């Protein structure tokens, strides 16, 4: 019988190099500042501070530092590296993550640089893994002697420096020119199977010939479920494609390992990924109203709200009790107008189709506070970085309208990269050529019932090197108002240049107070999102300066290391979440991300992605999707459209979860909800399956008798004295306990 394995999978790729290397994980020294002499091999760095490159320079004694810094290391490069390599012509230097830009000197000679949009390392913003390859006969390399590697960094905004876990020097060997490309989506076959094609690719003229071993294992038992080896041959321009079908056995991830072994060199390349699994039930054809129970707006300002509802189309919408000044379009569900009178208005929403009718109580609060529940939307940065343009925004808006807005998703936010190089003669800001008509774009987004966001920085320049709002705050707020903007993300970048070094609390608050004042003069409800990476414990004063949200951390990346170190360290900030004012542990890294024109599948496993959405929802964080919306695969769409999970994020009480239990292996976070129930996230932080139990008499559970599995939207039969749950590595069980 042909065995069909089912895999639900998300790519977490690990490449294991079999070549020998020289580790550069330890032995670095750091100095902040800038001097050309620091590249020199004769410079004496004896008095420089040792630095641990597993973390950023902020965490290594330079909190909030922006600007230049240099890292130096002394290292012997043994010629035995060459002897052990099959191909001996070049050397690779792997520098972990570089944040933002760098120049690399080997014994005083520049051997590589990575800059921003102009190639000048002072501008632009992009962090990421950096590898430089140089010819093995480059005279800069001193074989078998001490070499001085010096890395000059320029960073603005958030974390800076070089950091990570994979710093080394190795020969670029035969497998360094090969990639096992697992980027294609899994296809969910109708026979309860998963199908996928992967490719073996190379840019080298070398003709690869060997075997591709394909193996599927169950991470819970380590049992091998399926194994097959095929011949594989490929060369530049002629990839090898391998297509497989596996059965979907259980609702969990399996691990796939691909191993290519090249016959001639004997070298191998290994890549693993996990398989996706869907938890969110398939949406019913009957009408259902989703989204928050409450929406806030200011008196007299333009009002826009799309009633989020699922069910077979066409749907017909009704709203009883709308305050004077608002009207509903019965065919689209879009409520528009303006309300003159402050007050709390109880509205009954009704949605019907041929299969039924559904009503929901909804409160419209006209007052001073907006953003009563965290923003649900998309932001261009984690997908497109500075390459965002009008077309990408329209595609995102359309995808949100078609596929996500029925679940409450509403904001379409353009991050950095929209601004012109120069202001107009009258000082007015304009968009660059990638955005031909901002007003028209905003009208398009509003026409879909969605809201539009934009980005700026209080300094002269943004983090991406574009125009910031410095000394033009009122003018910019006015322009945003004229365009119809509904959300402003306001960074810190380059403001350090115009404020004294080591800003105290009043100085940290100032740029946000200035922009708040400017926004208050505009006749629009513009959500104000602070982005200064958590400095000065912003959660303690973000609400006071009028922020609807504030970033609590540096920039997130699509790795477990980044996700877990951000998400599981929100305990200090969490108590400060309240309606209208939320902590922002940064945007989502699910789906296809890239921070630039080329995208890749998030490097998070599928279980890590369930953790991401569960934890961010427990924390009452804004959920800003950071992926290519034109390409929402089935898993990602499922992850983002679970109404019971989103309801935890959107709960009107607006509390952040508290960390209840923390140990080496797991954490439990508990969030109080408006109806008296609680949402509880049980997170496995280890890399092995675990059964985690909580006594039913524990204060977190006492008095609650019903346990609902939120992702699967079904009650759990929990017999015995304890509530026990089996949790996948880096995964979660998210429950809602009710009386
Ligand atoms: C900073 C922010 C990011 C993004 C970039 C844009 O790094 O933290 O979220 O907005 O700037 O340049």
Boltz pocket constraint, residues with backbone or C-beta under 6 A from the ligand:
constraints:
  - pocket:
      binder: B
      contacts: [[A, 125], [A, 156], [A, 157], [A, 158], [A, 381], [A, 415], [A, 416], [A, 455], [A, 462], [A, 463], [A, 464], [A, 491], [A, 531], [A, 554], [A, 555]]
      max_distance: 6.0
